[in-house]
Amino acid sequence: MQLESMYQEIILDHYKNPHGRGLRDPFEAEVHHVNPTCGDEVTLRLHLEGETIADVSYEGMGCSISQASISAMYDLVLGKSVHEALAAGEDFVTLMQAKGDLTVAEKLEDTLEDAVAFAGVSKYPARIKCALMSWMALKDASARALSTQSTPALSATHPTAPTGGTA
């Protein structure tokens, strides 16, 4: 059970010392996700340079699991391509479906880095949504950011800027 204790320490460290917290400019997409079962929330901004994640910034509130998951995700995806980040997200979903099976965590340890610490969360179905919220927000923001890049007329203006009519 020493491994579980270490995982708990990693989660608490990310909760108490969040990495990447604070909304920053520039960004191509901003999303707001809420876990209605417990009230956890995150507003996440994604900034891309080409298809590389140049920044993920966020503000959130909620339990230690939801907030630590965002911090661990930030460390894992920053500087990676959107494809690599989404693949890591799929690995995290696999971890959340493992029902606490530490052999799954061992297989994903190199890919997920600190995020593997959430392996124990998968034993508690009510907490899985807390851990997954930030990953779902990243997936949503990635799709939005990539869609603005592929539409030149839309990417000429900021995606959240008010549009004005012509007189």
Sequence and secondary structure as in RCSB ss.txt:
>XXXX:A:sequence
MQLESMYQEIILDHYKNPHGRGLRDPFEAEVHHVNPTCGDEVTLRLHLEGETIADVSYEGMGCSISQASISAMYD
LVLGKSVHEALAAGEDFVTLMQAKGDLTVAEKLEDTLEDAVAFAGVSKYPARIKCALMSWMALKDASARALSTQS
TPALSATHPTAPTGGTA
>XXXX:A:secstr
 HHHHHHHHHHHHHHHS SSBS  S  SEEEEEEETTTTEEEEEEEEEETTEEEEEEEEEES HHHHHHHHHHHH
HHTTSBHHHHHHHHHHHHHHHTSTT HHHHHHHHHHHGGGGGGGGGGG HHHHHHHHHHHHHHHHHHHHHHHHHS
 HHHHTS TTS      
